[in-house]
Amino acid sequence: MKTFIPNLITSLNLVFGFLSIIATIHESYILAAVLVVIAMLADGMDGRVARYFKVSSEFGKELDSLCDLVSFGVAPALLAYSYLLKDMGYAGAAVGAAFAVCGALRLARFNVNVGIVKGYFMGLPIPAAGCVVATFVMLGIKPPAWMFLVFVAIFAYLMVSTIKYPDFKGKGEKIRLIPAIVSLIMAGGILWFSVQAIIFVIFFAYAVFGILNTAFGLFDA
């Protein structure tokens, strides 16, 4: 029974991702985006519940990755394509597919390196990448299609990059002051124009912070 509970929560992640896909098919884009964010909440709970009941297992980890691919790889990619990327024809389809593939690669690399890479995430975690795309759609903003294509492509790349993202567990990658300040200023600037962008800003600022923090780390003695 104890093992069943965290696996059920993990499965809810997949259920919400699947419902997001259905919402996208029906062109209910805001609902589809909200469901991706809800899937992220379920994704954040399963590991904690498993550790609480002391039932963490390899099965649970593999199930988590499979669910993440659907909820934060396929669902956001399809949402992005249906929302704007379709206007770019084959290029839009290619970028949408690339986002899903990069998400799969990110998860596979994480699973292989789980015992090697500690204290930070190598590449932007797929839940963050998926939620950046979803929460942008949630804002209802429609920039030029080519600009959105570049936006999605950048976050696809960040997942498979070697940029180090802190896991905020008190050890590992150093959190540098200047990147943190710049990221907060950028977040504040976005919120100045639209308070409704607060959920988007959380994920976007984290993505930007990782880039700046890694760049500044190159100059550390």
N, CA, C and O of each residue as an XYZ file, in Angstrom:
884
protein
N       0.819     -1.206      0.000
C       0.000      0.000      0.000
C       0.854      1.258      0.000
O       0.552      2.230     -0.691
N       1.936      1.224      0.793
C       2.817      2.386      0.853
C       3.461      2.666     -0.503
O       3.656      3.824     -0.872
N       3.787      1.615     -1.237
C       4.379      1.781     -2.561
C       3.351      2.299     -3.556
O       3.685      3.051     -4.472
N       2.116      1.900     -3.375
C       1.041      2.281     -4.296
C       0.792      3.787     -4.290
O       0.540      4.374     -5.342
N       0.859      4.414     -3.125
C       0.507      5.836     -3.001
C       1.413      6.741     -3.840
O       0.891      7.523     -4.634
N       2.761      6.675     -3.704
C       3.598      7.537     -4.540
C       3.484      7.222     -6.028
O       3.552      8.125     -6.863
N       3.309      5.934     -6.365
C       3.146      5.578     -7.780
C       1.831      6.118     -8.335
O       1.745      6.468     -9.512
N       0.811      6.185     -7.485
C      -0.461      6.767     -7.901
C      -0.302      8.253     -8.189
O      -0.838      8.765     -9.171
N       0.443      8.945     -7.321
C       0.677     10.374     -7.528
C       1.485     10.596     -8.805
O       1.213     11.525     -9.565
N       2.479      9.739     -9.034
C       3.262      9.818    -10.269
C       2.362      9.626    -11.481
O       2.497     10.330    -12.482
N       1.445      8.673    -11.389
C       0.521      8.413    -12.489
C      -0.411      9.592    -12.740
O      -0.817      9.837    -13.876
N      -0.749     10.323    -11.680
C      -1.586     11.522    -11.844
C      -0.871     12.557    -12.698
O      -1.502     13.288    -13.463
N       0.448     12.615    -12.565
C       1.264     13.466    -13.436
C       0.954     13.137    -14.898
O       0.690     14.030    -15.704
N       0.988     11.857    -15.222
C       0.704     11.414    -16.589
C      -0.745     11.712    -16.991
O      -1.009     12.109    -18.126
N      -1.666     11.520    -16.068
C      -3.082     11.780    -16.362
C      -3.290     13.246    -16.734
O      -3.984     13.553    -17.704
N      -2.689     14.148    -15.961
C      -2.831     15.575    -16.250
C      -2.158     15.939    -17.574
O      -2.651     16.792    -18.312
N      -1.030     15.288    -17.869
C      -0.375     15.520    -19.154
C      -1.243     15.066    -20.308
O      -1.335     15.747    -21.330
N      -1.884     13.911    -20.148
C      -2.788     13.393    -21.176
C      -3.991     14.316    -21.356
O      -4.407     14.584    -22.483
N      -4.546     14.800    -20.250
C      -5.674     15.729    -20.328
C      -5.268     17.035    -21.002
O      -6.069     17.660    -21.697
N      -4.015     17.442    -20.789
C      -3.507     18.639    -21.464
C      -3.492     18.437    -22.976
O      -3.842     19.343    -23.733
N      -3.091     17.258    -23.407
C      -3.077     16.949    -24.843
C      -4.495     17.007    -25.411
O      -4.718     17.549    -26.494
N      -5.439     16.451    -24.678
C      -6.837     16.485    -25.124
C      -7.322     17.937    -25.223
O      -7.986     18.307    -26.192
N      -6.990     18.752    -24.225
C      -7.392     20.164    -24.241
C      -6.786     20.887    -25.439
O      -7.439     21.726    -26.059
N      -5.540     20.561    -25.761
C      -4.894     21.177    -26.925
C      -5.614     20.791    -28.215
O      -5.826     21.631    -29.089
N      -5.985     19.527    -28.329
C      -6.714     19.052    -29.512
C      -8.010     19.842    -29.696
O      -8.433     20.111    -30.820
N      -8.631     20.206    -28.578
C      -9.882     20.972    -28.630
C      -9.623     22.487    -28.638
O     -10.550     23.288    -28.518
N      -8.341     22.863    -28.781
C      -7.930     24.270    -28.851
C      -8.266     25.051    -27.584
O      -8.473     26.264    -27.627
N      -8.317     24.349    -26.464
C      -8.479     25.013    -25.163
C      -7.082     25.220    -24.585
O      -6.659     24.521    -23.665
N      -6.381     26.197    -25.148
C      -4.954     26.344    -24.875
C      -4.635     26.726    -23.433
O      -3.682     26.210    -22.849
N      -5.416     27.613    -22.868
C      -5.144     28.015    -21.483
C      -5.356     26.832    -20.539
O      -4.552     26.614    -19.633
N      -6.412     26.081    -20.741
C      -6.658     24.892    -19.922
C      -5.522     23.890    -20.087
O      -5.061     23.299    -19.111
N      -5.074     23.704    -21.320
C      -3.969     22.774    -21.582
C      -2.718     23.206    -20.825
O      -2.008     22.374    -20.259
N      -2.451     24.504    -20.816
C      -1.280     25.025    -20.109
C      -1.416     24.840    -18.607
O      -0.455     24.458    -17.940
N      -2.599     25.106    -18.071
C      -2.841     24.933    -16.632
C      -2.639     23.479    -16.222
O      -2.089     23.202    -15.157
N      -3.076     22.567    -17.054
C      -2.936     21.137    -16.746
C      -1.470     20.711    -16.708
O      -1.111     19.825    -15.933
N      -0.622     21.321    -17.524
C       0.819     21.031    -17.473
C       1.386     21.477    -16.126
O       2.191     20.769    -15.519
N       0.965     22.649    -15.666
C       1.436     23.149    -14.373
C       0.946     22.252    -13.241
O       1.694     21.978    -12.302
N      -0.298     21.793    -13.321
C      -0.821     20.880    -12.305
C      -0.039     19.562    -12.316
O       0.228     18.982    -11.264
N       0.321     19.099    -13.508
C       1.135     17.886    -13.619
C       2.468     18.075    -12.909
O       2.987     17.147    -12.289
N       3.026     19.296    -13.006
C       4.291     19.578    -12.332
C       4.136     19.485    -10.816
O       5.041     19.019    -10.125
N       2.991     19.927    -10.301
C       2.743     19.836     -8.860
C       2.701     18.370     -8.415
O       3.251     18.014     -7.372
N       2.044     17.528     -9.214
C       2.014     16.096     -8.906
C       3.420     15.507     -8.979
O       3.792     14.662     -8.165
N       4.199     15.963     -9.964
C       5.563     15.475    -10.135
C       6.427     15.842     -8.934
O       7.318     15.088     -8.543
N       6.155     17.006     -8.356
C       6.939     17.435     -7.202
C       6.566     16.718     -5.915
O       7.342     16.703     -4.960
N       5.384     16.127     -5.890
C       4.906     15.469     -4.670
C       5.324     14.012     -4.564
O       5.558     13.510     -3.465
N       5.420     13.323     -5.713
C       5.614     11.865     -5.644
C       6.904     11.461     -4.945
O       6.913     10.538     -4.131
N       7.996     12.155     -5.266
C       9.273     11.826     -4.646
C       9.262     12.068     -3.148
O       9.816     11.281     -2.380
N       8.633     13.155     -2.736
C       8.550     13.471     -1.312
C       7.724     12.429     -0.561
O       8.077     12.018      0.544
N       6.623     12.009     -1.178
C       5.776     10.996     -0.548
C       6.520      9.661     -0.447
O       6.431      8.958      0.559
N       7.258      9.330     -1.518
C       8.020      8.069     -1.507
C       9.082      8.082     -0.409
O       9.292      7.079      0.273
N       9.751      9.231     -0.243
C      10.767      9.322      0.807
C      10.120      9.301      2.196
O      10.683      8.752      3.142
N       8.945      9.898      2.306
C       8.242      9.908      3.596
C       7.893      8.488      4.029
O       8.064      8.127      5.193
N       7.403      7.685      3.085
C       7.039      6.305      3.396
C       8.233      5.345      3.288
O       8.119      4.154      3.576
N       9.386      5.898      2.862
C      10.612      5.118      2.715
C      10.416      3.952      1.737
O      10.783      2.809      2.008
N       9.821      4.296      0.588
C       9.563      3.257     -0.425
C      10.123      3.670     -1.797
O       9.610      3.235     -2.828
N      11.156      4.495     -1.812
C      11.773      4.883     -3.079
C      12.293      3.636     -3.789
O      12.881      2.753     -3.164
N      12.069      3.575     -5.100
C      12.474      2.381     -5.845
C      12.869      2.743     -7.264
O      12.531      3.819     -7.757
N      13.584      1.845     -7.914
C      13.972      2.049     -9.305
C      12.732      2.067    -10.192
O      12.679      2.807    -11.175
N      11.742      1.258     -9.849
C      10.490      1.248    -10.612
C       9.842      2.628    -10.586
O       9.404      3.137    -11.619
N       9.784      3.227     -9.406
C       9.191      4.547     -9.273
C       9.940      5.600    -10.067
O       9.328      6.489    -10.661
N      11.263      5.504    -10.080
C      12.074      6.467    -10.826
C      11.830      6.348    -12.326
O      11.717      7.355    -13.024
N      11.749      5.112    -12.819
C      11.502      4.916    -14.246
C      10.094      5.371    -14.622
O       9.896      5.980    -15.672
N       9.124      5.076    -13.770
C       7.758      5.519    -14.015
C       7.692      7.037    -14.052
O       6.994      7.615    -14.886
N       8.409      7.674    -13.160
C       8.444      9.135    -13.103
C       8.966      9.725    -14.411
O       8.412     10.700    -14.920
N      10.029      9.138    -14.953
C      10.606      9.639    -16.205
C       9.636      9.481    -17.375
O       9.499     10.381    -18.204
N       8.972      8.344    -17.432
C       8.016      8.104    -18.514
C       6.863      9.103    -18.447
O       6.419      9.619    -19.473
N       6.386      9.371    -17.241
C       5.298     10.345    -17.074
C       5.769     11.753    -17.414
O       5.039     12.524    -18.036
N       6.990     12.086    -17.004
C       7.542     13.412    -17.294
C       7.648     13.669    -18.796
O       7.396     14.779    -19.266
N       8.020     12.644    -19.533
C       8.162     12.815    -20.979
C       6.840     13.213    -21.621
O       6.809     14.049    -22.525
N       5.758     12.620    -21.157
C       4.446     12.944    -21.706
C       4.006     14.338    -21.258
O       3.605     15.162    -22.080
N       4.083     14.595    -19.955
C       3.533     15.831    -19.393
C       4.358     17.070    -19.699
O       3.799     18.153    -19.870
N       5.688     16.930    -19.773
C       6.542     18.103    -19.937
C       7.338     18.103    -21.243
O       8.046     19.060    -21.556
N       7.206     16.993    -22.006
C       7.858     16.941    -23.310
C       6.844     16.966    -24.432
O       6.812     17.903    -25.229
N       6.013     15.936    -24.496
C       5.048     15.810    -25.589
C       3.918     16.832    -25.473
O       3.594     17.509    -26.449
N       3.311     16.950    -24.281
C       2.176     17.854    -24.115
C       2.531     19.314    -24.426
O       1.802     19.954    -25.183
N       3.625     19.870    -23.872
C       3.995     21.251    -24.213
C       4.383     21.413    -25.683
O       4.105     22.445    -26.292
N       5.035     20.378    -26.255
C       5.428     20.458    -27.662
C       4.196     20.537    -28.555
O       4.147     21.348    -29.481
N       3.202     19.697    -28.279
C       1.966     19.729    -29.058
C       1.214     21.042    -28.831
O       0.643     21.607    -29.764
N       1.220     21.519    -27.588
C       0.580     22.796    -27.276
C       1.239     23.935    -28.050
O       0.556     24.774    -28.638
N       2.570     23.956    -28.045
C       3.301     25.008    -28.767
C       3.022     24.949    -30.262
O       2.854     25.979    -30.914
N       2.973     23.725    -30.800
C       2.714     23.583    -32.232
C       1.312     24.068    -32.584
O       1.136     24.834    -33.531
N       0.327     23.624    -31.829
C      -1.048     24.001    -32.130
C      -1.291     25.488    -31.899
O      -2.099     26.104    -32.595
N      -0.592     26.064    -30.920
C      -0.791     27.470    -30.554
C      -0.219     28.416    -31.604
O      -0.895     29.355    -32.027
N       1.026     28.175    -32.030
C       1.657     29.098    -32.990
C       2.610     28.432    -33.974
O       2.725     28.883    -35.114
N       3.292     27.374    -33.562
C       4.325     26.790    -34.415
C       3.771     26.281    -35.740
O       4.491     26.230    -36.737
N       2.495     25.904    -35.754
C       1.907     25.398    -37.005
C       1.942     26.445    -38.109
O       1.922     26.102    -39.292
N       1.993     27.711    -37.733
C       2.060     28.794    -38.716
C       3.395     28.827    -39.449
O       3.529     29.489    -40.478
N       4.390     28.104    -38.912
C       5.719     28.064    -39.523
C       5.917     26.809    -40.376
O       7.035     26.522    -40.804
N       4.845     26.066    -40.625
C       4.923     24.904    -41.503
C       5.841     23.814    -40.982
O       5.799     23.463    -39.802
N       6.680     23.275    -41.879
C       7.574     22.183    -41.513
C       8.571     22.596    -40.430
O       8.944     21.781    -39.586
N       9.005     23.863    -40.453
C       9.958     24.339    -39.440
C       9.319     24.287    -38.060
O       9.964     23.906    -37.084
N       8.054     24.670    -37.983
C       7.357     24.622    -36.712
C       7.199     23.204    -36.209
O       7.371     22.937    -35.020
N       6.869     22.283    -37.119
C       6.737     20.875    -36.739
C       8.075     20.318    -36.266
O       8.131     19.543    -35.311
N       9.146     20.716    -36.939
C      10.482     20.232    -36.579
C      10.884     20.715    -35.193
O      11.442     19.948    -34.409
N      10.609     21.971    -34.884
C      10.967     22.513    -33.569
C      10.116     21.879    -32.477
O      10.614     21.594    -31.388
N       8.834     21.657    -32.762
C       7.980     20.978    -31.792
C       8.483     19.575    -31.500
O       8.541     19.153    -30.345
N       8.845     18.857    -32.550
C       9.385     17.507    -32.378
C      10.713     17.547    -31.638
O      10.992     16.693    -30.797
N      11.536     18.552    -31.959
C      12.847     18.689    -31.311
C      12.688     18.911    -29.810
O      13.475     18.396    -29.016
N      11.672     19.677    -29.423
C      11.440     19.915    -28.001
C      11.144     18.600    -27.280
O      11.695     18.333    -26.212
N      10.272     17.784    -27.871
C       9.935     16.492    -27.258
C      11.151     15.567    -27.212
O      11.378     14.884    -26.213
N      11.924     15.548    -28.286
C      13.111     14.682    -28.344
C      14.154     15.131    -27.327
O      14.749     14.307    -26.634
N      14.373     16.444    -27.241
C      15.350     16.958    -26.270
C      14.905     16.637    -24.846
O      15.733     16.375    -23.974
N      13.592     16.658    -24.616
C      13.088     16.267    -23.308
C      13.410     14.816    -23.000
O      13.795     14.486    -21.878
N      13.254     13.944    -23.997
C      13.575     12.526    -23.813
C      15.067     12.338    -23.547
O      15.455     11.559    -22.677
N      15.893     13.050    -24.296
C      17.335     12.967    -24.104
C      17.741     13.471    -22.723
O      18.617     12.905    -22.069
N      17.088     14.542    -22.298
C      17.374     15.109    -20.967
C      17.071     14.088    -19.868
O      17.859     13.914    -18.938
N      15.935     13.423    -19.983
C      15.552     12.426    -18.987
C      16.484     11.220    -19.007
O      16.866     10.705    -17.956
N      16.848     10.770    -20.212
C      17.748      9.619    -20.325
C      19.113      9.945    -19.721
O      19.694      9.125    -19.010
N      19.615     11.136    -20.003
C      20.921     11.539    -19.446
C      20.859     11.642    -17.927
O      21.792     11.247    -17.227
N      19.752     12.177    -17.429
C      19.590     12.299    -15.978
C      19.604     10.925    -15.319
O      20.260     10.736    -14.294
N      18.887      9.966    -15.898
C      18.818      8.623    -15.319
C      20.172      7.928    -15.320
O      20.515      7.216    -14.376
N      20.938      8.141    -16.387
C      22.255      7.508    -16.502
C      23.262      8.144    -15.547
O      24.120      7.459    -14.990
N      23.149      9.475    -15.364
C      24.141     10.203    -14.567
C      23.711     10.475    -13.133
O      24.356     11.247    -12.424
N      22.619      9.842    -12.705
C      22.081     10.154    -11.376
C      23.095      9.907    -10.253
O      23.057     10.582     -9.224
N      23.985      8.957    -10.445
C      24.991      8.682     -9.427
C      26.270      9.466     -9.619
O      27.174      9.396     -8.786
N      26.359     10.223    -10.724
C      27.578     10.976    -11.045
C      27.377     12.467    -10.839
O      28.180     13.121    -10.174
N      26.304     13.003    -11.409
C      26.003     14.438    -11.289
C      25.202     14.658    -10.021
O      24.047     14.240     -9.932
N      25.804     15.307     -9.043
C      25.152     15.527     -7.757
C      25.261     17.008     -7.351
O      26.267     17.663     -7.622
N      24.226     17.511     -6.707
C      24.249     18.883     -6.216
C      23.753     19.909     -7.214
O      23.606     21.081     -6.870
N      23.493     19.493     -8.440
C      22.966     20.400     -9.451
C      22.338     19.586    -10.572
O      22.507     18.369    -10.652
N      21.618     20.277    -11.426
C      21.035     19.639    -12.603
C      21.859     20.018    -13.827
O      22.152     21.195    -14.040
N      22.227     19.041    -14.620
C      22.930     19.330    -15.873
C      21.878     19.535    -16.956
O      21.201     18.593    -17.369
N      21.752     20.774    -17.408
C      20.708     21.109    -18.357
C      19.431     21.480    -17.628
O      19.213     21.056    -16.494
N      18.596     22.262    -18.269
C      17.344     22.688    -17.656
C      16.436     21.476    -17.446
O      16.171     20.742    -18.399
N      15.955     21.248    -16.226
C      15.046     20.110    -15.985
C      13.819     20.198    -16.880
O      13.301     21.288    -17.126
N      13.358     19.062    -17.363
C      12.234     19.040    -18.304
C      10.948     19.634    -17.722
O      10.193     20.254    -18.470
N      10.657     19.474    -16.412
C       9.442     20.131    -15.907
C       9.506     21.645    -16.038
O       8.504     22.286    -16.355
N      10.686     22.222    -15.795
C      10.845     23.671    -15.920
C      10.698     24.114    -17.371
O      10.041     25.115    -17.656
N      11.312     23.366    -18.288
C      11.223     23.718    -19.708
C       9.783     23.622    -20.200
O       9.292     24.516    -20.890
N       9.113     22.533    -19.838
C       7.727     22.360    -20.258
C       6.826     23.438    -19.690
O       5.923     23.926    -20.369
N       7.075     23.813    -18.431
C       6.241     24.829    -17.793
C       6.524     26.232    -18.325
O       5.629     27.078    -18.323
N       7.738     26.494    -18.776
C       8.024     27.789    -19.406
C       7.163     27.954    -20.653
O       6.532     28.993    -20.850
N       7.141     26.929    -21.486
C       6.336     26.982    -22.712
C       4.855     27.073    -22.372
O       4.130     27.879    -22.953
N       4.406     26.248    -21.433
C       2.984     26.217    -21.077
C       2.523     27.535    -20.476
O       1.468     28.051    -20.845
N       3.309     28.087    -19.548
C       2.890     29.327    -18.888
C       2.966     30.527    -19.833
O       2.246     31.509    -19.649
N       3.832     30.450    -20.839
C       3.845     31.514    -21.845
C       2.532     31.496    -22.620
O       1.920     32.538    -22.852
N       2.113     30.309    -23.013
C       0.832     30.168    -23.719
C      -0.309     30.636    -22.817
O      -1.273     31.241    -23.287
N      -0.192     30.354    -21.529
C      -1.212     30.735    -20.568
C      -1.457     32.248    -20.560
O      -2.558     32.704    -20.252
N      -0.421     33.017    -20.901
C      -0.544     34.477    -20.913
C      -1.436     34.969    -22.052
O      -1.946     36.088    -22.008
N      -1.621     34.126    -23.075
C      -2.462     34.507    -24.202
C      -1.786     35.442    -25.182
O      -2.440     35.989    -26.070
N      -0.479     35.633    -25.032
C       0.274     36.502    -25.934
C       0.623     35.733    -27.200
O       1.037     34.575    -27.140
N       0.454     36.388    -28.351
C       0.818     35.751    -29.620
C       1.823     36.623    -30.369
O       1.442     37.497    -31.148
N       3.121     36.372    -30.122
C       4.158     37.103    -30.852
C       4.234     36.580    -32.282
O       3.523     35.636    -32.625
N       5.083     37.175    -33.126
C       5.288     36.602    -34.464
C       5.697     35.136    -34.343
O       6.459     34.770    -33.449
N       5.191     34.307    -35.240
C       5.418     32.859    -35.151
C       6.901     32.508    -35.132
O       7.313     31.590    -34.422
N       7.712     33.239    -35.912
C       9.141     32.921    -35.959
C       9.810     33.191    -34.613
O      10.742     32.488    -34.222
N       9.329     34.208    -33.910
C       9.897     34.542    -32.601
C       9.561     33.451    -31.585
O      10.402     33.069    -30.772
N       8.326     32.954    -31.641
C       7.926     31.869    -30.747
C       8.705     30.599    -31.079
O       9.062     29.835    -30.182
N       8.967     30.372    -32.361
C       9.762     29.216    -32.792
C      11.151     29.270    -32.168
O      11.643     28.262    -31.661
N      11.784     30.437    -32.201
C      13.112     30.603    -31.599
C      13.036     30.376    -30.093
O      13.914     29.740    -29.509
N      11.994     30.893    -29.476
C      11.782     30.741    -28.032
C      11.722     29.263    -27.643
O      12.406     28.835    -26.713
N      10.914     28.495    -28.347
C      10.768     27.064    -28.049
C      12.075     26.322    -28.335
O      12.472     25.431    -27.583
N      12.738     26.699    -29.431
C      14.001     26.044    -29.788
C      15.073     26.272    -28.726
O      15.845     25.364    -28.415
N      15.121     27.474    -28.175
C      16.104     27.783    -27.133
C      15.890     26.904    -25.910
O      16.847     26.381    -25.340
N      14.635     26.743    -25.508
C      14.375     25.938    -24.313
C      14.549     24.448    -24.579
O      14.838     23.680    -23.661
N      14.373     24.042    -25.826
C      14.692     22.661    -26.182
C      16.194     22.427    -26.015
O      16.613     21.406    -25.470
N      16.996     23.379    -26.487
C      18.447     23.256    -26.366
C      18.904     23.271    -24.909
O      19.790     22.508    -24.523
N      18.291     24.151    -24.097
C      18.704     24.259    -22.697
C      18.578     22.927    -21.966
O      19.354     22.645    -21.054
N      17.607     22.109    -22.361
C      17.442     20.813    -21.699
C      18.626     19.887    -21.934
O      18.998     19.125    -21.042
N      19.219     19.941    -23.115
C      20.316     19.023    -23.438
C      21.676     19.695    -23.311
O      22.699     19.087    -23.625
N      21.695     20.942    -22.855
C      22.949     21.665    -22.676
C      23.677     21.156    -21.435
O      23.155     20.318    -20.700
N      24.876     21.662    -21.211
C      25.639     21.311    -20.005
C      25.583     22.441    -18.981
O      26.374     22.467    -18.038
N      24.669     23.354    -19.160
C      24.488     24.439    -18.199
C      24.067     23.850    -16.862
O      23.218     22.960    -16.809
N      24.661     24.348    -15.783
C      24.393     23.813    -14.456
C      23.290     24.632    -13.768
O      23.394     25.848    -13.610
N      22.244     23.923    -13.371
C      21.138     24.560    -12.660
C      21.133     24.084    -11.211
O      21.131     22.878    -10.962
N      21.130     25.007    -10.255
C      21.147     24.592     -8.842
C      19.881     23.836     -8.453
O      18.797     24.115     -8.965
N      20.029     22.887     -7.552
C      18.857     22.139     -7.080
C      18.327     22.697     -5.765
O      17.344     22.193     -5.220
N      18.992     23.758     -5.250
C      18.555     24.467     -4.046
C      18.449     23.554     -2.826
O      17.573     23.734     -1.981
N      19.346     22.578     -2.745
C      19.348     21.688     -1.576
C      20.504     22.004     -0.635
O      20.825     21.219      0.257
N      21.122     23.159     -0.843
C      22.148     23.616      0.083
C      23.552     23.160     -0.232
O      24.468     23.447      0.539
N      23.761     22.462     -1.331
C      25.098     22.031     -1.699
C      25.147     21.879     -3.210
O      24.118     21.872     -3.886
N      26.347     21.761     -3.718
C      26.470     21.615     -5.164
C      26.808     22.929     -5.832
O      27.702     23.646     -5.382
N      26.108     23.247     -6.893
C      26.410     24.432     -7.689
C      26.251     25.707     -6.863
O      25.229     25.919     -6.211
N      27.283     26.552     -6.904
C      27.280     27.806     -6.156
C      26.291     28.795     -6.770
O      26.241     28.969     -7.988
N      25.517     29.427     -5.918
C      24.577     30.457     -6.376
C      25.277     31.804     -6.264
O      25.546     32.277     -5.160
N      25.570     32.418     -7.397
C      26.341     33.657     -7.436
C      25.424     34.875     -7.370
O      24.311     34.864     -7.895
N      25.913     35.917     -6.715
C      25.086     37.078     -6.395
C      24.632     37.842     -7.633
O      23.445     38.134     -7.782
N      25.573     38.170     -8.527
C      25.225     39.011     -9.683
C      24.198     38.329    -10.586
O      23.215     38.970    -10.958
N      24.381     37.059    -10.956
C      23.345     36.390    -11.756
C      21.985     36.381    -11.065
O      20.951     36.532    -11.715
N      21.990     36.202     -9.744
C      20.727     36.186     -9.002
C      20.048     37.548     -9.071
O      18.836     37.632     -9.270
N      20.828     38.614     -8.905
C      20.273     39.970     -8.945
C      19.730     40.289    -10.333
O      18.627     40.819    -10.469
N      20.512     39.962    -11.364
C      20.077     40.233    -12.746
C      18.793     39.477    -13.058
O      17.882     40.022    -13.681
N      18.722     38.227    -12.626
C      17.523     37.423    -12.877
C      16.310     38.011    -12.162
O      15.209     38.029    -12.712
N      16.511     38.490    -10.942
C      15.409     39.096    -10.186
C      14.954     40.402    -10.823
O      13.760     40.697    -10.870
N      15.916     41.184    -11.314
C      15.564     42.444    -11.983
C      14.763     42.159    -13.252
O      13.772     42.832    -13.538
N      15.203     41.161    -14.003
C      14.497     40.779    -15.228
C      13.079     40.302    -14.892
O      12.116     40.651    -15.575
N      12.972     39.501    -13.832
C      11.660     39.019    -13.407
C      10.768     40.182    -12.991
O       9.587     40.227    -13.336
N      11.344     41.119    -12.249
C      10.583     42.292    -11.821
C      10.128     43.138    -12.996
O       9.030     43.694    -12.989
N      10.989     43.230    -14.012
C      10.629     43.997    -15.200
C       9.437     43.403    -15.931
O       8.563     44.127    -16.407
N       9.410     42.083    -16.016
C       8.283     41.412    -16.677
C       7.007     41.605    -15.870
O       5.946     41.887    -16.428
N       7.119     41.451    -14.546
C       5.947     41.598    -13.681
C       5.431     43.030    -13.676
O       4.244     43.261    -13.445
N       6.319     44.000    -13.929
C       5.905     45.400    -13.989
C       4.871     45.615    -15.096
O       3.934     46.400    -14.957
N       5.074     44.894    -16.195
C       4.156     45.021    -17.330
C       2.933     44.118    -17.182
O       1.857     44.431    -17.691
N       3.106     42.992    -16.479
C       1.985     42.067    -16.343
C       2.129     41.222    -15.084
O       2.931     40.288    -15.050
N       1.354     41.546    -14.045
C       1.386     40.779    -12.810
C       0.904     39.350    -13.070
O       1.294     38.421    -12.363
N       0.055     39.180    -14.085
C      -0.476     37.860    -14.410
C       0.613     36.895    -14.877
O       0.394     35.686    -14.955
N       1.793     37.448    -15.186
C       2.886     36.607    -15.693
C       3.698     35.971    -14.569
O       4.766     35.415    -14.825
N       3.216     36.040    -13.337
C       4.021     35.603    -12.197
C       4.451     34.138    -12.291
O       5.587     33.809    -11.950
N       3.560     33.253    -12.749
C       3.939     31.834    -12.841
C       4.984     31.649    -13.934
O       5.955     30.914    -13.751
N       4.787     32.314    -15.070
C       5.765     32.249    -16.155
C       7.119     32.762    -15.692
O       8.156     32.179    -16.010
N       7.104     33.850    -14.942
C       8.345     34.494    -14.498
C       9.169     33.564    -13.622
O      10.397     33.566    -13.708
N       8.518     32.773    -12.783
C       9.237     31.857    -11.895
C      10.112     30.892    -12.699
O      11.293     30.717    -12.399
N       9.528     30.278    -13.709
C      10.267     29.299    -14.516
C      11.261     29.987    -15.456
O      12.376     29.504    -15.656
N      10.847     31.114    -16.026
C      11.719     31.832    -16.955
C      12.953     32.368    -16.232
O      14.067     32.263    -16.746
N      12.761     32.943    -15.042
C      13.884     33.491    -14.283
C      14.860     32.381    -13.880
O      16.073     32.590    -13.883
N      14.340     31.219    -13.539
C      15.208     30.084    -13.194
C      16.050     29.665    -14.388
O      17.236     29.367    -14.247
N      15.426     29.643    -15.577
C      16.149     29.275    -16.797
C      17.254     30.284    -17.093
O      18.374     29.901    -17.431
N      16.940     31.566    -16.967
C      17.924     32.624    -17.229
C      19.035     32.592    -16.180
O      20.212     32.751    -16.502
N      18.643     32.384    -14.923
C      19.632     32.350    -13.851
C      20.681     31.269    -14.095
O      21.873     31.505    -13.897
N      20.247     30.095    -14.520
C      21.192     29.016    -14.776
C      22.223     29.390    -15.824
O      23.405     29.073    -15.689
N      21.767     30.068    -16.875
C      22.682     30.502    -17.936
C      23.708     31.480    -17.386
O      24.910     31.319    -17.598
N      23.220     32.509    -16.671
C      24.114     33.536    -16.137
C      25.025     32.983    -15.063
O      26.208     33.322    -15.019
N      24.497     32.140    -14.198
C      25.286     31.578    -13.104
C      26.429     30.714    -13.634
O      27.543     30.755    -13.113
N      26.141     29.930    -14.676
C      27.177     29.096    -15.292
C      28.207     29.958    -16.005
O      29.403     29.673    -15.944
N      27.755     31.013    -16.683
C      28.665     31.905    -17.400
C      29.620     32.598    -16.421
O      30.824     32.677    -16.667
N      29.072     33.095    -15.315
C      29.917     33.752    -14.316
C      30.852     32.773    -13.650
O      31.937     33.149    -13.207
N      30.442     31.521    -13.573
C      31.289     30.499    -12.972
C      32.570     30.253    -13.756
O      33.557     29.764    -13.207
N      32.551     30.596    -15.049
C      33.744     30.420    -15.879
C      34.873     31.343    -15.470
O      36.036     31.094    -15.787
N      34.525     32.421    -14.758
C      35.519     33.408    -14.351
C      35.995     33.192    -12.922
O      36.851     33.932    -12.436
N      35.448     32.181    -12.243
C      35.893     31.873    -10.887
C      37.316     31.363    -10.906
O      37.713     30.613    -11.798
N      38.068     31.774     -9.924
C      39.464     31.344     -9.867
C      39.555     29.878     -9.468
O      40.654     29.333     -9.365
